[in-house]
Amino acid sequence: MKYALIILSFITGLTTKAQDCDYAQKFTDSLGTYRATADYVMTEKNFAGKSAYVFFSLVNSSGTPILKLQNIQKSGDFIKANCFDANSRIYLQLENGKIVTLLHTKEETCGTMMRVEEENKYTRFLSGNFLFIQGGMDDLKTSPVSLLRVKYSTEVVDYIIKKELTSELTGKSYQPARYFLEYLKCIED
C-alpha cells in the first residue's frame, strides 16, 4: 500500500507541467539551495497492455546542475529490471548533429517493482540522477533533441524524441525535443 501511495502521488504531480520555471521543489537550508522543475513527459509508449514512460526533471543542488530521469513501466507480465550504475550514461543527440553525454552519479539502483492488484499489473519505477559534462549545457541551448540513448548497467535503450507529444497518461501536450531549450534557464544560477 505504501508503494501505491508513492506512485499515486508521483502521477498526481505529473499534472503540473514545468512552465516558465514553475518548480516542484525549491528551498534553501543550512546545507545549501535546491531547485527542481516539475516532471516532464519525454516519451511514452502504450502497446499490447504494456506501457512505458520516461520523465525528465532539471535540478540545481547548491550550484550543481543535474538531470533526473524517471522511468515507469507497467505490464500484466513480470517486468525485468534495468539498473543504473557507475557506468550508466545518457546520450542526447541534437538536431544539429552534436551528441551531449551525461554521467550517472554512481549511486547504484535498480528501482522498485510492485504489483498493483486493482489494475492487475506490475509497475516498475526507476530513477537516476545524471551530471552534465563541461560544455554540454551550452550545446543543449543551441538545438532541439532528436534521440535519447540510455545506457543502463546491462543494456542500451534508444528513445526517439518527438517534436510534440500528447500524453495518454496526463492528457497534456508536451514538446520534448525543445525541453532543454525551454527549461535549462530554470536551473542556471
N, C-alpha and C positions, 0 to 999 in steps of 0.2 A: 504494500500500500504506500509505503514511503516513496518508492521509486515512481509510482503512478502520480503522486502529487508533484514530484520534481519535474517529470515530463509534462504534466498539465501546466505547471507554472511557466515552463520554458516555452511551450506552444502559445500560451496566452501572451507572453512577452513578445512574440513574433508579430503581433498585430500592429505594433508601433514601428513604423519604418524610420530608419535613421535619415532624417531630412533636415537640412540646414543645421547640422551639428546638434541634433537632439541626442542627449546622452542617456544611456540606460543606467549608467553609474557615473558619479562624479563626486569626489571628496578629497579633502586634504586632512592629514593627521600628522602625528609626530614622526611617522616613517616617510612621509612624502606626499605626493599628489597622485591621483588615479582618475583617469577619464576613459570611458569605454562607450563606443557607439552602440546603438541597438543592433540586434542580429538582422542580417540582410540575406535574403534568398539568392544564392549564386547559381544554383542548378537544382533541378528536381526531375525525378523520373518515376512514373507510375505505370506499371505494366504487369499484367497477369497476376494481380493480387499482391504484388511486391511494390514497395515504394522506397525511394532513397532521396535524401535532401542534403545539400551542402550549404552551410551558412557561414558568412564572414562577419567579423566584428573587429574594429580597429581600437587599439588600446594604447594609451600613453601612461606608463607607470614610472613616475618620477623622472621623466625625460626620455625614457626608453620606448621607442615605438614598437608595437607588437601587433601581429595579425593573428587573431584567434579563429581557428577553423573548427566548425562543429559538423559532424556527420551523423545523421539519423537514418536508420534503415528499419523498415517494417516488413514482416513477411509471416505467412502462416507456417512456413518451414523454419527450421533452425538456421540462424544466420552465423556464418563463420566470422571470426574476429579478425579485424585489421588493427594493427598496433602502430603506435609511434614510438621511435627510439632515437638514440643519438644520431643515427644516420638518416633519419627521415628528412625530407625536403619538400618544399612547394616550388614548382616552376611555373611561372606565368609568362606565356608567350603573348607579346603585344602585336597589334596590327601592323606596327612599323617594322616588325621582324626581330626586335630585341627580345631577349629572354631574361627575366628577373628571377633570381633564386632567393628563397628564404630558408633559414635554418631552424630546425626544431630546437626547443630549449633544453633538450636532453632528459626531460622527465619521461621515463618510460611509462606508457599507458596503453591498455587495450580496451578501455571504455567499460561500459556496463551493459548487460543484457538482462531483460526481464520479460516475463510473459504477462501480457495484458489479456486477462480472461474475457473481459467484456467485448473485445474486438476479435478474440480467438487468434491473436497474433503475437509473435515475438517482436520486441523492439530493442535495437542495439544503438547506443549513444556513445560517440567517441568525440573527444575534444582535445585540441592541442594548440599550443602557443608557438608562433614562429617569429624569428627575428629577421629584420631587413639587413641585407648586406650593404655596405657603403656604396652609395650611388643608386641603389635600387629604387628608393623612393622618388628620386629625381626622374628616373626613367618612367615610372608609373604615372607621373604627372603629364607625360607627353603624348600618350597614345592609349586607346582602349585595349582591353584584354580580349584575346580570341580563344585561348586554350589554357586550362588549368591542369597541371600534372601533379599528382600527389604521390610521393614515394613513401609508402608505408614500410614497415620493417620486413615484410615478406613479398610485397608486390607493388607494382606501379599502376595507377589508375588515371586515365585521361578523361577529362570532362570538357566538352565543347561549351564555351560561354556564349550565350545568346545576347544579341543587342537589346532585345526586350523579352520579358517573360511575365506571363500572368500566372501566378502561383495557384495551383489547385488547393494547396494547404491553407493559404491565407486569403485567397481571392483578390489579392492586390497585385498591381503591376510594378515590375522592377526593371531596371536597366543594368544588368550585371556587368556588361562589357565596360561601362563607364564608372563602375564602383569607385575605383581609386581616383579617377579624375574628379569626382564629386566629393569624396569623403576624407581623403588624406589630410586636407586642411583642418579637419576636426581634431587631429592628434598632434599637430605641429605646435611647438612652443612659441 
